[in-house]
Amino acid sequence: MILDSCRRNGEIELGTIVAKEISGVEPVDTGNYVQLAHCFASMATWDDVGESWVQMRSLGLKKAPGWSSIEMQGTITPFFHHHSSHPQYANIISLLGKLTADII
């Protein structure tokens, strides 16, 4: 996405312009506001980060929770923050902990 490229390359001004243009076309897309907030955060412009969240909330938008998924034996299971209902949750967390330790 263009906003993510702006963030990675430190193009905060361009990112702001792009976000405003996108918001005019898609004003109810939460992702645009989140990307803009991340762009501002990467440049440590915290007032602008707050303003992005305020604008999003003023439109009644909420960020969807982050998630990931894992495929085991052909079944894809999504995981959300504090999601522990999978029957093998403890085993999965243990394995992820071991993999993380191996990487570090």
C-alpha positions in Angstrom: 0.0 0.0 0.0 1.2 3.5 -0.7 0.8 4.6 2.9 3.0 1.8 4.1 5.7 2.8 1.5 5.5 6.4 2.7 6.0 5.2 6.3 9.0 2.9 5.4 10.7 5.7 3.5 10.0 8.4 6.0 7.8 10.4 3.6 5.4 11.7 6.3 4.3 14.7 4.2 3.5 12.6 1.2 1.8 10.0 3.4 -0.4 12.7 4.9 -1.4 13.9 1.4 -2.1 10.4 0.2 -4.1 9.6 3.4 -6.3 12.7 2.9 -6.9 11.8 -0.7 -7.8 8.2 0.1 -10.1 9.4 3.0 -12.0 11.5 0.5 -12.6 8.5 -1.7 -13.0 5.9 1.1 -13.9 7.8 4.3 -15.0 4.7 6.2 -11.9 2.6 5.6 -10.4 2.1 9.1 -7.2 0.7 7.5 -6.3 4.1 6.0 -6.5 5.8 9.5 -4.4 3.0 11.1 -1.8 3.2 8.4 -1.6 7.0 8.8 -1.3 6.6 12.5 1.6 4.1 12.0 3.2 6.5 9.6 3.1 9.3 12.1 4.3 7.0 14.9 7.4 5.9 12.8 8.3 9.6 12.7 7.5 10.1 16.4 4.9 12.8 15.7 2.7 11.7 18.5 0.2 14.5 18.3 -0.6 13.5 14.7 -0.9 9.9 15.8 -3.5 10.9 18.3 -5.3 13.1 15.7 -5.5 10.1 13.4 -7.2 8.0 16.1 -9.5 10.8 17.0 -10.6 11.3 13.4 -11.2 7.6 13.0 -13.3 7.4 16.2 -15.3 10.5 15.3 -16.5 8.6 12.2 -17.5 5.7 14.5 -14.7 3.5 13.1 -12.9 0.9 15.2 -9.8 -1.0 14.4 -10.3 -4.7 13.9 -8.2 -6.8 16.2 -5.0 -8.2 14.8 -5.0 -11.9 14.1 -2.9 -14.6 12.6 -3.7 -18.2 11.6 -2.1 -21.6 11.6 -2.7 -24.6 9.4 -2.6 -28.0 11.0 -3.5 -31.1 9.1 -5.4 -29.2 6.4 -7.5 -27.1 8.9 -6.8 -23.4 9.1 -7.5 -21.9 12.6 -7.4 -18.1 13.2 -6.0 -16.7 16.4 -7.0 -13.4 17.9 -5.5 -11.6 20.9 -6.4 -13.6 24.0 -8.0 -16.3 21.9 -7.4 -19.6 23.6 -10.3 -21.8 22.6 -8.4 -24.0 20.2 -8.1 -27.5 21.7 -4.3 -27.5 21.2 -3.7 -24.0 22.3 -1.2 -24.9 25.0 0.8 -27.0 22.6 0.8 -24.3 20.0 2.0 -21.6 22.4 4.7 -24.0 23.7 5.9 -24.7 20.2 5.9 -21.0 19.3 7.9 -20.2 22.5 10.5 -22.9 21.5 10.7 -21.5 18.0 11.2 -18.0 19.3 14.0 -19.1 21.6 15.7 -20.9 18.7 15.5 -17.7 16.6 16.9 -15.5 19.4 
